[in-house]
Amino acid sequence: MARNREGGAECSCRKGGDRYVSFDGIDCDGNARRLIEFILRNVAAQGGEQPFWHYFLAKRTPKSGPPPDDLFLIHAHINQIRDFFAACGDEEAMALLVQVEEECC
């Protein structure tokens, strides 16, 4: 590490670069929206009678405060979503969930 004027080591974090370079080119928001679409599709196919999914989907449009983004909801409930997609046998949704978890969460 190089030394700065005060004699301390220079930190690359002070160079003004984007620390999230690893996310460059990954459409985390778009993939999260696709996962929500998979959830909606599977909830409808199951008859829409599962209380957890009513709760989960209602969180997208809260009665007060700002709505959370879809990626946050997916990250916060990733295990329930994984179990749901497995129970539904939705391999396409499960593959996207794994991708989002590895790339974005």
C-alpha positions in Angstrom: 0.0 0.0 0.0 1.3 3.5 -0.8 1.9 6.0 1.9 -0.1 9.3 2.0 1.4 12.7 3.1 0.7 12.1 6.7 2.6 8.8 6.7 -0.3 6.5 6.8 -1.3 4.0 4.2 -3.5 5.1 1.3 -6.8 3.5 1.1 -8.3 2.6 -2.2 -11.8 3.5 -0.8 -10.8 7.2 -0.9 -10.3 7.2 -4.7 -14.0 7.9 -5.4 -14.7 4.8 -7.4 -17.9 2.8 -7.2 -17.5 0.1 -4.6 -20.3 -2.0 -6.2 -18.4 -2.7 -9.5 -19.2 -6.4 -9.1 -22.9 -5.5 -9.7 -22.1 -3.7 -13.0 -24.3 -5.1 -15.8 -26.5 -7.2 -13.6 -30.2 -6.3 -13.7 -31.0 -7.1 -10.0 -34.1 -4.9 -10.0 -35.4 -6.5 -13.2 -34.7 -10.0 -12.0 -36.4 -9.2 -8.7 -39.5 -8.1 -10.7 -39.5 -11.3 -12.6 -39.3 -13.3 -9.4 -42.4 -11.4 -8.1 -44.2 -12.3 -11.3 -43.3 -16.0 -10.7 -44.6 -15.7 -7.2 -47.9 -14.1 -8.4 -48.2 -16.8 -11.1 -47.7 -19.6 -8.6 -49.9 -18.1 -5.9 -52.7 -17.9 -8.5 -52.1 -21.5 -9.6 -52.3 -22.6 -5.9 -55.7 -20.9 -5.6 -54.4 -17.8 -3.8 -55.5 -19.0 -0.3 -52.1 -19.1 1.4 -52.0 -16.4 4.2 -48.3 -15.8 4.0 -48.4 -14.8 0.4 -51.2 -12.3 1.1 -49.0 -10.8 3.8 -45.9 -10.8 1.5 -47.7 -9.2 -1.4 -49.4 -6.6 0.8 -45.9 -5.5 2.0 -45.3 -4.3 -1.6 -48.0 -1.6 -1.1 -48.0 -0.6 2.6 -50.8 1.6 4.0 -48.1 3.9 5.4 -44.5 4.7 4.7 -42.5 4.0 1.5 -42.9 0.7 -0.2 -39.9 -1.6 -0.1 -38.3 -2.5 -3.4 -38.9 -6.0 -4.8 -35.2 -7.0 -4.3 -35.4 -6.2 -0.5 -38.6 -8.3 -0.1 -37.0 -11.2 -2.0 -33.9 -11.0 0.2 -35.9 -10.7 3.4 -38.0 -13.8 2.6 -35.7 -15.8 0.4 -36.1 -19.1 2.4 -39.9 -18.9 2.2 -39.7 -18.2 -1.5 -37.3 -21.1 -2.1 -39.6 -23.5 -0.2 -42.6 -22.2 -2.2 -41.0 -22.6 -5.6 -39.8 -26.1 -4.6 -43.3 -27.1 -3.5 -44.7 -25.7 -6.8 -42.1 -27.6 -8.8 -41.2 -24.4 -10.6 -37.7 -25.0 -11.8 -37.5 -21.9 -13.9 -38.4 -19.7 -10.9 -36.0 -21.6 -8.6 -33.1 -21.1 -11.1 -33.8 -17.4 -11.2 -34.0 -17.2 -7.4 -30.6 -18.9 -7.0 -29.2 -16.5 -9.6 -30.6 -13.5 -7.8 -29.4 -14.8 -4.4 -25.8 -15.3 -5.7 -25.6 -12.1 -7.8 -27.7 -9.6 -5.9 -28.4 -10.5 -2.2 
